[in-house]
Amino acid sequence: MKSILENKTENYLLPFFWQHDGHDAEIPARVQKIYESGCRAFCVESRPYEHFCEDAWWKTMDIILAEAEKRGMRVWILDDKHFPTGYANGILEHEDLNLRRKFLRESHVDVMGPMAEASVLVPMHTPEEKLVSAVLFRRTGKDEELTGEPIELDVQSEDKFVYFSVPEGLYRVFFVFETFSGEENKKYYIDMLSKESVHKLIEAVYEPHYDHYAKYFGNTLAGFFSDEPGFDAPHFGMTGYDTGIYNRSVGQPGVMLPWRDAAAVHMAKDGIDEPTLYLPILWYAHDELTAEIRLAYMGAVTLLWKENFSYPLGDWCRAHGVQYIGHLIEGMNAHARLGCSAGHYFRGLDGQDMSGIDIVLHQVMPGMADYKTAALVSGGMVDGEFFHYVLGQLAASHARQNPNMNGRAMCEVFGAYGWAEGANVMKWLMDFLLVRGVNHFVPHAFDDFFPDRDCPPHFGADGNDPQFAGFTQLMHYVNRAAHYLYGTEMEASGAILYHAEAEWMDKSSAMLTQKPAKACYDAQISYDIVPLDYLETAEKNNGRFGRGYKYLVVPACRKLPERFAKICEALKNAGVPVFFVDYAPDCVNISENEIVPLQKLAAHIKESGLAHEYNAKEHLLRIAKFTRGEATSFFVFNEAPNAVQETLSLPVSGKYIATDLLNGVYTRGETADGTVELALEAEQSVILIFGGATEDEWAGFPEKSEGLHMAEIETLWDIDLRETGKETEFKPFRKNSKLFNITGKNGETEFSGEMRYKTKLNINDTAHVELEFENVGVTAQLFVNGKDMGQRICRPYRWDITEAVKAGENDVEVFVCNTLAQRMQDFFSTYMTLPASGITGKVRLFVQ
């Protein structure tokens, strides 16, 4: 708190700074704008830069690094010519074909026996494709289910026919080919299963940057950022039905599956003899072997990713004095699948120095946790349960469980919401992340020219963004809040098992992690998400495990690996209860009282004395407990779309400081029994700090003003307008006007800029005076008698104006800024609600 009050915080912000060919002249001013926003680092992305890693790029980077060094800023580099990471600047177009991605595809035909000396045509395939196996499986007659052991067929790739005898019954002949034919636009992407292939990314991008800028590594140059690498398993042919990129994984006919011979070696280590003969089970269920084969395969490819992609990149960076960060595509449960992600969130990022997620494209919308909502993503809809109850916790959990990450949890945020994303929405999103334990941020994005139709908003917008002052205030707030919270111990009363293995083994019976997560979080029960890998190695004793988790929640599933049974036994022996939601996997023997219905889970945890009861009435009130030294803090954020009044029961008592780090308002309070009354508007948050301050320090903060009398003010306003980036002077708009929506049907519908309001208020009681506007669209800066009272970027739009008012007539001037959406009318903004522009609703005075 002392460093915050003295404006000596560290930096936790590294926004994207997009580079396009031919804009070098603009770079110094753009870097200065990033600095002015409060960000002390940025991540350079070529989006796209035609001559990436060529002479023109080094000239651009020379300017960028020099400008950053001049200002004491740090620079990160997105590690490829364009996202998603994996193109390796096109190096594989000129390399050994074997370094490119490999997939498995299958072709089959059904045959009825008995039939002696039968034959079928070997399916058509290219000379590049290799026949991995040809087998015969019996069919059960239940859908396309297989049974029994595979019968290996004698066939070579060059054969045109395969000859065999068919036993009695219906059989399916499978041909499994290794192929390079993935998505056409990614045919030269590296293979994350091959260390040799991944090294080509290092060779093409990492090493050239080190060769040019070794002197900056570890100081001005902070590290590299991988953006959305994935297996990118495509759907092929007419087999099955494509369920979309988020859903492609094992168990889906028609999906090509990532492959290297090393995967078969891994599968053999997991007890699968001759694994290539069992590959058809990756697409079609077997009455006995489905779970075993699919677990072995998914375990193999996700561990190969971790060993050959994530750790080699991270190790290279650490060996060169910099850090490695980034994120996968997590959305819509893709994180545990193969379509556009890495099959396992934790393994996919384990070699990094920060965990990572992103919130873009309207994935999280304020107040909509209970709903599926429209968004500009595949399918046009996002699942609120995943994004509100799992996404942030994945990042925070991984950061605290992985020693390399040391608590650093990163989120790329704001991108592609459109110009309609005002500072109030951005502030809501930041609090959404902070309260979940995320503490490093990549705002998306600064651009090197305007206008750019590519995924706005672009901060500053070459002087055209009315929201830039609000964005700047927000960035300073985030640095203060992250500085306070980073390094604390964030409470997680228990842990919820990550659902990846359960879904791989039997998707039909596997409950997603977000189901118990929502049940807990809506009851203000804190949790981390833990994978089996962590559970296996975590210490277990004295009723706790890992980071001090007091219980484990297992989402409903019928299948989990056998190793879970040993983990479960060890937890119970250590006195840690395990709660199985709805039903348990068949690998464990449990008593009936260990099964907990989902709808009773939260109550059961509290009744067992394993989580604190805050007695909050609003389920969208989020409460996070942080400890550091003698201080215990509670970050309380109202995610609901309505104001709340709560009498919270905290697990501590005594003197506290209530901090509004956004507006720099601090008050002291005291509670004898832990009861604290809070009134929070929608979008509002507060940090309550108990302990860590001396008596004199605590007494130095003012008491919260109580018993104020509210009066609604009826006054008329003079309103002037100035279009940001187009006009230098305000133009008169209305005189002696009531308040109304400036961009409403009867106003200036396409106006984006500043709205100046002037009036005079008669105030008699001046001992303590506060002024509040009910609605503002979007940011407001208040002057009273010429004194700057500060800017508000979200509710409540309320100022303590005591030091500026005088008895009698007072001059009031308000500068309000809306967003660029009215002028730009971009496609992304069609998914956002545009609030009324200017001041609307009631004006209130609060006096002693």
Backbone hydrogen bonds, N-H to C=O, Kabsch-Sander energy under -0.5 kcal/mol:
donor,donor_aa,acceptor,acceptor_aa,energy
5,L,1,M,-2.9
6,E,2,K,-1.6
7,N,4,I,-1.7
8,K,3,S,-3.5
14,L,441,F,-2.7
16,F,443,P,-2.2
17,F,43,C,-2.8
18,W,446,F,-2.8
19,Q,45,E,-2.9
21,D,48,P,-0.6
23,H,20,H,-0.9
26,E,23,H,-1.0
27,I,23,H,-0.5
27,I,24,D,-1.4
30,R,26,E,-2.0
31,V,27,I,-2.9
32,Q,28,P,-2.2
33,K,29,A,-1.9
34,I,30,R,-2.1
35,Y,31,V,-2.3
36,E,32,Q,-2.7
37,S,33,K,-1.5
38,G,35,Y,-1.6
39,C,34,I,-1.3
42,F,74,R,-1.8
43,C,15,P,-3.2
44,V,42,F,-0.6
44,V,76,W,-3.3
45,E,17,F,-2.0
47,R,19,Q,-2.1
47,R,45,E,-0.8
47,R,48,P,-0.5
49,Y,81,K,-0.6
50,E,48,P,-0.6
52,F,49,Y,-1.7
54,E,51,H,-2.0
57,W,51,H,-0.9
58,W,54,E,-2.1
59,K,55,D,-1.9
60,T,56,A,-2.1
61,M,57,W,-3.1
62,D,58,W,-2.3
63,I,59,K,-1.6
64,I,60,T,-2.4
65,L,61,M,-3.0
66,A,62,D,-2.0
67,E,63,I,-2.6
68,A,64,I,-2.4
69,E,65,L,-2.7
70,K,66,A,-2.1
71,R,67,E,-1.0
71,R,68,A,-0.6
72,G,69,E,-1.2
73,M,68,A,-2.9
74,R,40,R,-1.7
75,V,220,T,-3.4
76,W,42,F,-2.8
77,I,223,G,-2.0
78,L,44,V,-3.0
79,D,225,F,-2.5
80,D,78,L,-0.7
85,T,227,D,-2.3
87,Y,84,P,-0.7
90,G,87,Y,-1.6
91,I,88,A,-1.9
93,E,90,G,-1.5
94,H,91,I,-1.5
95,E,92,L,-1.0
99,L,96,D,-2.1
100,R,97,L,-1.9
101,R,189,Y,-1.0
103,F,179,T,-2.8
104,L,257,L,-2.6
105,R,177,F,-2.3
107,S,175,F,-2.4
109,V,173,V,-1.7
111,V,171,Y,-3.0
113,G,169,G,-3.0
115,M,166,V,-2.3
118,A,115,M,-0.5
118,A,164,F,-2.0
120,V,162,V,-1.7
122,V,160,K,-2.1
129,E,126,T,-1.2
130,K,178,E,-2.3
132,V,130,K,-0.6
132,V,176,V,-2.9
133,S,176,V,-1.4
135,V,174,F,-1.8
136,L,151,I,-2.0
137,F,172,R,-2.4
138,R,147,T,-0.9
139,R,170,L,-2.9
140,T,145,E,-1.9
141,G,145,E,-0.5
143,D,141,G,-0.9
145,E,142,K,-2.6
146,L,285,A,-3.0
147,T,138,R,-2.0
151,I,136,L,-2.4
152,E,150,P,-0.6
153,L,134,A,-2.8
155,V,153,L,-1.0
159,D,156,Q,-1.6
162,V,120,V,-2.1
164,F,118,A,-2.6
166,V,115,M,-3.4
169,G,113,G,-1.4
171,Y,111,V,-3.1
172,R,137,F,-3.0
173,V,109,V,-3.3
174,F,135,V,-3.1
174,F,172,R,-0.6
175,F,107,S,-2.9
176,V,133,S,-2.8
177,F,105,R,-3.0
177,F,175,F,-0.6
178,E,130,K,-3.5
179,T,103,F,-3.0
179,T,177,F,-0.5
182,G,180,F,-2.3
186,K,183,E,-1.8
187,K,184,E,-1.3
189,Y,186,K,-1.7
190,I,86,G,-2.9
191,D,99,L,-0.7
192,M,190,I,-0.7
194,S,191,D,-2.0
195,K,193,L,-0.5
198,V,194,S,-2.6
199,H,195,K,-2.0
200,K,196,E,-0.6
200,K,197,S,-1.4
201,L,197,S,-0.6
201,L,198,V,-1.4
202,I,198,V,-1.2
203,E,199,H,-2.8
204,A,200,K,-2.2
205,V,201,L,-2.3
206,Y,201,L,-1.0
207,E,202,I,-3.1
209,H,205,V,-1.4
210,Y,206,Y,-1.9
211,D,207,E,-3.0
212,H,208,P,-1.8
213,Y,209,H,-2.5
214,A,210,Y,-1.0
216,Y,213,Y,-1.8
217,F,213,Y,-0.9
217,F,214,A,-0.7
218,G,221,L,-2.2
219,N,216,Y,-2.1
221,L,216,Y,-2.5
222,A,75,V,-2.9
222,A,220,T,-0.7
223,G,75,V,-0.9
224,F,323,Q,-2.0
225,F,77,I,-2.3
226,S,325,I,-2.5
227,D,225,F,-0.5
228,E,226,S,-0.7
228,E,327,H,-2.2
231,F,341,S,-2.8
233,A,338,L,-2.3
236,F,254,G,-3.1
239,T,236,F,-0.5
243,T,241,Y,-0.6
247,N,244,G,-1.3
248,R,244,G,-0.9
251,G,282,L,-3.9
252,Q,249,S,-0.8
255,V,252,Q,-1.7
256,M,234,P,-3.1
257,L,104,L,-1.8
259,W,102,K,-2.1
263,A,260,R,-1.9
264,A,260,R,-0.7
264,A,261,D,-0.6
265,V,261,D,-1.4
266,H,262,A,-2.2
267,M,263,A,-2.5
268,A,264,A,-2.3
269,K,265,V,-1.9
270,D,266,H,-1.2
271,G,268,A,-1.8
272,I,267,M,-2.0
273,D,271,G,-0.9
277,L,274,E,-1.7
278,Y,275,P,-1.4
279,L,276,T,-0.9
281,I,278,Y,-1.7
282,L,279,L,-2.6
283,W,280,P,-1.7
284,Y,280,P,-2.3
287,D,146,L,-2.4
290,T,286,H,-0.9
293,I,289,L,-2.5
294,R,290,T,-2.5
295,L,291,A,-2.2
296,A,292,E,-1.9
297,Y,293,I,-2.3
298,M,294,R,-2.7
299,G,295,L,-2.7
300,A,296,A,-1.9
301,V,297,Y,-2.4
302,T,298,M,-2.1
303,L,299,G,-1.9
304,L,300,A,-2.3
305,W,301,V,-2.0
306,K,302,T,-2.0
307,E,303,L,-2.8
308,N,304,L,-2.8
309,F,305,W,-2.5
310,S,305,W,-1.7
311,Y,306,K,-2.1
313,L,309,F,-1.9
314,G,310,S,-2.1
315,D,311,Y,-3.6
316,W,312,P,-2.2
317,C,313,L,-2.2
318,R,314,G,-2.6
319,A,315,D,-2.3
320,H,316,W,-1.0
320,H,317,C,-0.9
321,G,318,R,-1.3
322,V,317,C,-2.6
323,Q,222,A,-2.4
325,I,224,F,-2.6
327,H,226,S,-1.8
330,E,328,L,-0.7
333,N,330,E,-0.6
334,A,331,G,-2.0
335,H,330,E,-1.2
336,A,333,N,-1.2
337,R,334,A,-2.5
338,L,248,R,-2.0
339,G,248,R,-1.3
343,G,337,R,-1.7
348,G,344,H,-2.7
349,L,345,Y,-1.1
350,D,346,F,-0.7
350,D,347,R,-0.6
352,Q,349,L,-2.3
353,D,324,Y,-3.5
354,M,324,Y,-0.6
355,S,408,R,-2.3
357,I,410,M,-1.2
359,I,412,E,-3.1
361,L,415,G,-2.0
363,Q,360,V,-1.3
368,M,365,M,-2.1
371,Y,368,M,-1.8
373,T,382,V,-1.8
375,A,380,G,-1.1
377,V,375,A,-1.9
380,G,377,V,-2.9
382,V,373,T,-2.7
384,G,371,Y,-0.6
384,G,382,V,-0.8
387,F,383,D,-1.8
388,H,384,G,-2.5
389,Y,385,E,-1.6
390,V,386,F,-2.1
391,L,386,F,-2.1
392,G,387,F,-0.5
394,L,390,V,-2.5
395,A,391,L,-1.5
396,A,392,G,-2.4
397,S,393,Q,-2.7
398,H,394,L,-2.4
399,A,395,A,-2.3
400,R,396,A,-1.4
401,Q,397,S,-1.4
402,N,398,H,-2.0
405,M,402,N,-1.0
406,N,402,N,-1.2
407,G,399,A,-2.4
408,R,405,M,-2.4
409,A,407,G,-0.8
410,M,355,S,-1.5
411,C,440,H,-1.8
412,E,357,I,-2.3
413,V,442,V,-1.9
414,F,359,I,-1.0
416,A,455,C,-1.0
417,Y,414,F,-1.2
418,G,456,P,-2.3
421,E,418,G,-1.8
422,G,420,A,-1.5
426,M,422,G,-2.2
427,K,423,A,-2.4
428,W,424,N,-2.0
429,L,425,V,-2.5
430,M,426,M,-2.2
431,D,427,K,-2.4
432,F,428,W,-2.5
433,L,429,L,-1.6
434,L,430,M,-3.0
435,V,431,D,-2.5
436,R,433,L,-0.7
437,G,434,L,-1.5
438,V,433,L,-2.4
439,N,409,A,-1.9
440,H,409,A,-2.2
441,F,12,Y,-2.5
442,V,411,C,-2.7
444,H,413,V,-2.1
445,A,443,P,-0.6
446,F,16,F,-3.2
455,C,453,R,-1.0
459,F,445,A,-1.5
459,F,457,P,-0.5
461,A,459,F,-0.7
463,G,460,G,-1.1
464,N,460,G,-0.7
464,N,461,A,-1.6
465,D,460,G,-1.7
468,F,465,D,-1.5
471,F,467,Q,-2.9
472,T,468,F,-2.6
473,Q,469,A,-2.1
474,L,470,G,-2.1
475,M,471,F,-2.5
476,H,472,T,-2.0
477,Y,473,Q,-2.0
478,V,474,L,-2.7
479,N,475,M,-2.2
480,R,476,H,-2.0
481,A,477,Y,-3.1
482,A,478,V,-3.1
483,H,479,N,-1.9
484,Y,480,R,-2.0
485,L,481,A,-2.4
486,Y,482,A,-3.2
488,T,485,L,-2.0
489,E,627,T,-3.2
490,M,488,T,-0.8
491,E,625,K,-3.0
494,G,526,S,-0.9
495,A,551,Y,-2.1
496,I,528,D,-2.6
497,L,553,V,-2.9
498,Y,530,V,-3.0
503,E,499,H,-2.3
504,W,500,A,-2.6
505,M,501,E,-2.3
506,D,502,A,-2.1
509,S,506,D,-1.3
510,A,506,D,-0.8
510,A,507,K,-0.7
511,M,509,S,-0.6
511,M,556,A,-3.6
515,K,512,L,-1.7
517,A,513,T,-1.8
518,K,514,Q,-2.6
519,A,515,K,-1.8
520,C,516,P,-2.1
521,Y,517,A,-3.0
522,D,518,K,-2.3
523,A,520,C,-1.4
524,Q,521,Y,-1.8
525,I,520,C,-2.4
526,S,524,Q,-0.6
528,D,494,G,-1.6
530,V,496,I,-2.4
535,L,531,P,-2.2
536,E,532,L,-2.3
537,T,533,D,-1.0
538,A,534,Y,-2.0
541,N,544,R,-2.1
543,G,574,A,-3.2
544,R,541,N,-1.7
545,F,549,Y,-1.4
546,G,539,E,-2.1
548,G,545,F,-1.3
549,Y,545,F,-2.2
550,K,493,S,-2.9
552,L,577,P,-2.0
553,V,495,A,-2.8
554,V,552,L,-0.5
554,V,579,F,-3.1
557,C,583,Y,-0.6
564,F,561,P,-1.9
565,A,561,P,-0.5
565,A,562,E,-1.2
566,K,562,E,-0.8
567,I,563,R,-1.9
568,C,564,F,-3.2
569,E,565,A,-2.1
570,A,566,K,-2.3
571,L,567,I,-2.5
572,K,568,C,-2.2
573,N,569,E,-2.4
574,A,570,A,-1.3
575,G,572,K,-1.6
576,V,571,L,-2.8
579,F,552,L,-3.0
580,F,578,V,-0.6
580,F,594,E,-2.8
581,V,554,V,-2.6
581,V,579,F,-0.6
582,D,580,F,-0.5
582,D,596,V,-1.8
583,Y,581,V,-2.8
586,D,558,R,-2.5
588,V,585,P,-1.3
590,I,588,V,-0.6
594,E,591,S,-1.6
595,I,592,E,-1.6
596,V,580,F,-3.0
596,V,594,E,-0.5
600,K,597,P,-1.7
601,L,597,P,-0.6
601,L,598,L,-1.3
604,H,600,K,-2.5
605,I,601,L,-2.3
606,K,602,A,-2.2
607,E,603,A,-3.0
608,S,604,H,-1.5
609,G,606,K,-2.0
610,L,605,I,-2.1
614,Y,612,H,-0.8
619,H,617,K,-0.6
621,L,618,E,-1.6
622,R,620,L,-0.7
622,R,637,F,-2.8
624,A,635,F,-2.3
626,F,633,S,-3.0
627,T,489,E,-1.8
628,R,631,A,-2.4
631,A,628,R,-2.3
632,T,690,F,-2.9
633,S,626,F,-3.5
634,F,688,L,-2.2
635,F,624,A,-2.6
636,V,634,F,-0.7
636,V,686,V,-3.0
637,F,622,R,-2.4
637,F,635,F,-0.5
638,N,684,Q,-2.4
639,E,620,L,-1.9
639,E,637,F,-1.0
644,V,680,L,-2.9
646,E,678,L,-3.2
648,L,646,E,-0.6
648,L,676,V,-2.7
649,S,614,Y,-2.1
650,L,648,L,-0.7
650,L,674,G,-3.1
654,G,671,T,-3.8
656,Y,669,G,-2.7
657,I,689,I,-1.9
658,A,667,T,-3.0
659,T,657,I,-0.6
659,T,687,I,-2.7
660,D,665,V,-2.7
661,L,659,T,-0.7
664,G,660,D,-1.3
665,V,660,D,-1.6
666,Y,664,G,-0.5
667,T,658,A,-2.2
668,R,702,P,-2.6
669,G,656,Y,-2.6
671,T,654,G,-1.9
676,V,648,L,-2.4
678,L,646,E,-3.1
680,L,644,V,-2.4
683,E,638,N,-1.4
684,Q,681,E,-2.0
686,V,636,V,-2.2
687,I,659,T,-1.8
688,L,634,F,-2.5
688,L,686,V,-0.5
689,I,657,I,-2.6
689,I,687,I,-0.6
690,F,632,T,-3.1
690,F,688,L,-0.6
691,G,655,K,-0.8
698,W,694,T,-2.7
699,A,695,E,-2.5
700,G,696,D,-1.1
700,G,697,E,-0.6
701,F,698,W,-1.5
704,K,668,R,-0.9
709,H,847,V,-3.4
711,A,845,L,-2.5
713,I,843,V,-3.1
714,E,712,E,-0.5
715,T,713,I,-0.7
717,W,737,S,-2.8
718,D,758,K,-2.5
719,I,717,W,-0.5
719,I,734,R,-3.0
720,D,756,R,-2.3
721,L,731,K,-2.6
722,R,754,E,-2.2
724,T,722,R,-0.6
724,T,752,S,-0.8
726,K,723,E,-2.0
727,E,723,E,-2.2
731,K,721,L,-3.1
733,F,719,I,-2.4
734,R,719,I,-2.1
737,S,717,W,-3.2
742,I,740,F,-0.7
742,I,837,S,-2.1
744,G,741,N,-1.7
747,G,744,G,-2.3
748,E,742,I,-2.7
749,T,747,G,-1.2
751,F,748,E,-1.9
754,E,722,R,-2.9
755,M,816,V,-3.2
756,R,720,D,-2.9
757,Y,755,M,-0.5
757,Y,814,V,-2.9
758,K,718,D,-2.0
759,T,812,V,-2.2
761,L,810,N,-2.5
763,I,761,L,-0.6
763,I,808,G,-2.7
766,T,764,N,-0.8
770,E,846,F,-2.5
771,L,799,W,-2.4
772,E,844,R,-2.6
773,F,797,Y,-2.4
774,E,842,K,-2.8
775,N,840,T,-1.6
777,G,838,G,-2.2
779,T,817,C,-2.0
780,A,792,R,-2.6
781,Q,815,F,-2.4
782,L,790,G,-2.0
783,F,813,E,-2.9
784,V,787,K,-2.2
785,N,811,D,-3.1
787,K,784,V,-2.0
789,M,782,L,-3.2
789,M,787,K,-0.5
790,G,782,L,-0.6
792,R,780,A,-3.0
797,Y,773,F,-0.6
798,R,796,P,-1.9
799,W,771,L,-2.7
801,I,769,V,-2.0
801,I,799,W,-0.8
802,T,769,V,-0.7
804,A,801,I,-1.6
805,V,801,I,-1.6
808,G,763,I,-2.9
810,N,761,L,-2.0
812,V,759,T,-2.8
812,V,810,N,-0.5
813,E,783,F,-2.6
814,V,757,Y,-2.5
815,F,781,Q,-2.8
816,V,755,M,-2.9
816,V,814,V,-0.6
817,C,779,T,-1.9
818,N,753,G,-1.6
820,L,419,W,-0.6
821,A,419,W,-0.6
822,Q,819,T,-0.6
824,M,820,L,-3.2
825,Q,821,A,-2.0
830,T,827,F,-1.5
831,Y,828,F,-1.5
832,M,829,S,-1.9
838,G,777,G,-2.3
840,T,775,N,-2.0
840,T,838,G,-0.5
844,R,772,E,-2.9
845,L,711,A,-2.9
846,F,770,E,-2.8
847,V,709,H,-2.4
848,Q,768,H,-1.4
